[in-house]
Amino acid sequence: MLKKLLAIAGISLSGMAMTTMALAAGDAEAGKAKSAVCAACHGAAGVSSLPINPNLAAQVPGYISAQLKAFKSGERQNAIMAGQVAALTEEDMADLDAYYASLPASTEVSLTEEDIEMAVAGEKLYRGGFAERGISACMGCHGPSGHGIPIHYPRVAGQHKGYLEQQLLAFKKGERVGHAGIMKSVAFSLSEQQIKELSAYMAGLR
């Protein structure tokens, strides 16, 4: 089943072993020391065991810092994160960003047979868009392999399917806006079934 999933995602077994060592503006070592409190929800190595919490490992440089600032300003709403970021300085955010960007991405694959079947339709959306609703290919911003483009377009490869689905629905409902309102516009035009399909496909990318 794993080989079938990897074939759908357009990647190879050897490709899963690759790690992302991205450089960010902060101090990764300082970020590691400051990340202890984050580990409860996001895992000791930035890979969460809870599907509703995002993986932070190998995220594109600058993205985590930008999101922490959004939580602190109230631009992005989340009661738990609001409390976590309240005392963080910009230096703290930059250090955490650098630390998580330096970690290797998750190589775990946690998809059901149904998810794998949905990923086939999800791949078409991700790579080809949805012309009849004016939706461009997702890979235009997130990259062919879902590794993202700093700083506004995050890594979506290997993210939890549940988290991806949750966030796309938040964009669709207007609860999140995203950079320049792009994701709000895109998600609004997607059906809930298409969101499930896209989430399954992106979760399988590595």
N, C-alpha and C positions, 0 to 999 in steps of 0.2 A: 504493500500500500504506500510506503514511503517513497519508493521509486516512482510510482504513479503520480503522487503529489508533486514531486520535484519536476517531473516532465510537464505537468500542467503549469507550474510556476515558471517554466523556462530556465531552470537552473540545473546544476549538476551536483552530485554528492561532494565532489572536491570543492566546489564553490562554497558549500556550507561551512567549510573549515576556515575560510578566510575571515580575518578580523578587521575592524575599522579602528585605526589609531589616528583620530582627528585631533588637531591642535586648536585650542581656543584661547581667548585672551586672558583667562584667569590662571590660577595656580592649581594644577591637578592634585598635587600632594595635600595642599591645604583643603581642597574640596573633599578629598577622601576622609580627612579627619572630621569635617563638618557634616558628612553624609550619614552619620550613625542614626540620626533620628529619622532619616528618609527610608532607611532599610526596612522598617516595620511594614511599610506599604509597597515599597518598590524593590525589595530584595537587596541582599548584601552586596551583590555585584550588578545592581541595576536591572535585574530580571525578576519581575514580580510573579509570585505564585498565584496571585489572585487575578482572574481575567478581567475584572472591572478596573484594575489599576494599570497604568501604562508601564511598559518597559522603558527605562531611561538609558540603558547602555547603548553606546554607539550613536546616540542622537546627534544630529548635525550641530556643529559649533554655533553658539549664539541662540539657538532655539529655546533651550531650557531656561536660560537667563531671561529671555524675552517673556516667556510664559510666567515665570516667577514674578516678574515686574507687573504683568497683567493681573495676576491674582492679588498682588499687594495693592494695586491702584483700584481694584474693584471692577476693572474692565472685564475680567473673566471671573465668574462667580462659582465658588465652591467653599462651603463652610469649613471643611477640614483644612484645605490649602490656605485659606485666608488666615487661619490661626498659625499655621506653620511658617508663613512668610512674614508675619507681622514684625518680627525682630531682625529680619535679614537685611544686611546692608547691600549695596550694589557690589561691593567686593565679594561678599559671601556668595551672592548669586553667580558672579563670574567664576568663582572658584568651583562651585558645584557644577556649573556648566562644563568647565574644562575637565573635571574629573569624569563625569558621565560620558562625555564625548570621547575620552581616551579608552573606555572599556570595550572589550569585544562584544559584538552583538550576540543575541540569543541564537542558539542553533536548535532549539527545541521545536518540534512540530506537534501541535495538539489540535488536530482537525478530525472530525468524524467523516465517515463515508459520504454522508449527506453534504457536509461542508465541501468536500472535494468535488462533488458533482456541481454544486453551486459555483465553485471557483472557475469552472469552464466559462460560464456566462460572465462572471466577474472579470475574467481576463479580457474579454472583448470590450467591455466598458473601460477598463483601465488603459488598454493599449489603443483603442479606436474611438473612444468617446461615444456619444449618443447624439448623432446629427439632428434627428428630428426634434430634439429639445435644445439644440445649440450647446450641448455639453462637449467640451474639448477632452482629449485624452488625458487621464490623470497623470500619465507618465511625463507629460510636458512640464509639470512642476515638481513631481516627486521622483522623477528618473525612471528609466526602463526597469531597473531592479528594485525600485522603491527605497533607494538610499537617501533621497532628499537632496535639497539644494540649500546651503546656508544663506541667510539665517531664517528666512520666512517659511520655507517649505520643508517640513520635517520628514525624517525617516519613518516610513510606514511598514517597511519590510519586517516581518517577524513580530509585529505588534500583536497583542491578543485580539482575537476576532471579536470578543465581547466588548472590549474597549473601543475598537474601531467603529463598531456598529453604534455604540452609545454616543460617540462623538459626532458621527455623521447625522444621527437623529437630532442631536443638539443643534447642529448647524441648520438642519432642515426646519426646525421649529423656531429658529432665530435666537436660541439661547446662547449660541456662540456665533461670532462673525468671521473671524479669521483675517488674514492679511488682505487689506484692501477690499474686504467683503467678498472675496472670490469664493471661499468655501460655502458661505451662506447661500450664494446664488446657485452654485453647482448642486449642493445637497437639496435645495428646495425643489429642483427639477427632477430629482430621483425618486422613484417609488421605494417603499419600504423593502420590497423584495430585491430591488436592485442594490440597495444598501447592504442587505445581507450577502448578496453575491460578491460585491466589491470587497466587503470585509473579509470574506472567506479567502478570496484570491490574495489580498495583500498580506494576510496572516501567514500564508504559505510561502511568500517570497523570502529569499535570504540573500 
